[in-house]
């Protein structure tokens, strides 16, 4: 501890201009002491009942000072746990995080009581990963609650957690969670280095953490899987993946990730395997469609109209007869308008947002067709593309495909199908060369791992998935006994 005259004065000096800091003074057996806490983040009833009350009782007892100091050091004076602070700086740092300090000026010792209390919302259903069948609970902003939700799913001592603190000013708590013996220890080691290397003022969201890990900053495709569902995290941990939880964020990160894991929904495992397989194939088809449909339409109608059946070509030509723009300009205007409506629907207050976005799209589309600015086939193409992008279960993957839609559209409108195919192959080559914490992004397609195809394009019945996917686990691959 610092050797200045008064510990209390040092604390007051560093906490000056903080009106919500409370200093409660006691005189115990002739020794001046103080209980210090921030009233807005402390559980006041517990503090008064189990800390202040004990001090008041001790002040009136005839015990000598040595006996009291011994009991304090042994940790037997109070009914709740407390620890000594190593330094004054540590004590003040813990104070602003929700701990109460107790100090004796002459003894120059500071003790910490963990009585933090923060306002938090109740556990509610998931807003972004809705399911019809299956658990409805979702993570909230309180990390202790999120850990309890996860431990409720996995009741095993091999579920391990590693705690970190990131952000110079925010002091944000981060946890790595994994199942020992299932996950690749190299991934845990790499995550440990990456999180400890984070050095910024504040980590206010889990996306800050993901971006600071320097993974995939030069690719539109997500290198982490975001989820707000405890059951998704639990299922992923059982596959051999690693989760990251952060205080103040109702989402978790999962690594490693593959393209196919981002096209799967937790509801795939709550439905029958036949229904889940059909929905998964539909989802993948529309995922590709959301990226390629506008560029294919523009490329074919502009450069390869002979590929279109004659009757359909005449219909399209009649619809475009009085349109003053090229197909590329028309598609670009409509796509930008749709993106604007999508963003407006997100920002507008919820009671009117959905209504305005739907009515706005219908009214604008109809008015644009009647005014001869865009053709009705283009409105249909853009509408199908927009709907298709919502089928993708993970927002970050859908956003990546939306971003790629525009360069593909420009290439299709300037070079035709040849340019679309070339750029598509470039994107595929980029995906093949991409990896997430050592796992190839396109596995089990590239590299080809046929044993993992039981849960990629389709889902086989659960009793037949006896092994964990080698994309994530390289230890203890067997997950159920053979019958």
Protein Blocks (a to p, Z undefined) as FASTA:
>chain_A
ZZbfblklmmmmmmgoiakbccddddeehiacdddddfklccfklmmmmmmmmmmmmmmp
cbdfklmmmmmmnopmbmbdcdddfbfklmmmmmmnopacdddfklopacdddfbdcddd
dddddfklccfbdcfbdcdfblklmmmmmmmmmgcfklccddddehjklopacdddddeh
jacfklmmmmmmmmmmpccfbdcbfklmmmmnopoklcfbdfbdcdfbfklmmmmmmnop
acdddehiacdcdddddfklmmpcfklmmmcfklmmmmmmmmmmmmmmmmmmmmmmmmmm
mmmmmlpcfklmmmmmmmmmmpcbdfklmmmmmmmmmmmmmmmmmmpcfklmmmmmmmmm
mmmmmmmmmnomacfklmmmmmmmmmmmmmpmblklmmmmmmmmmmmmmmmmmnojmlmm
mmmmmmmmmmmmpceehiafkbckbccdfklmmmmmbccdfklmmbccfklpcghkbfbd
cZZ
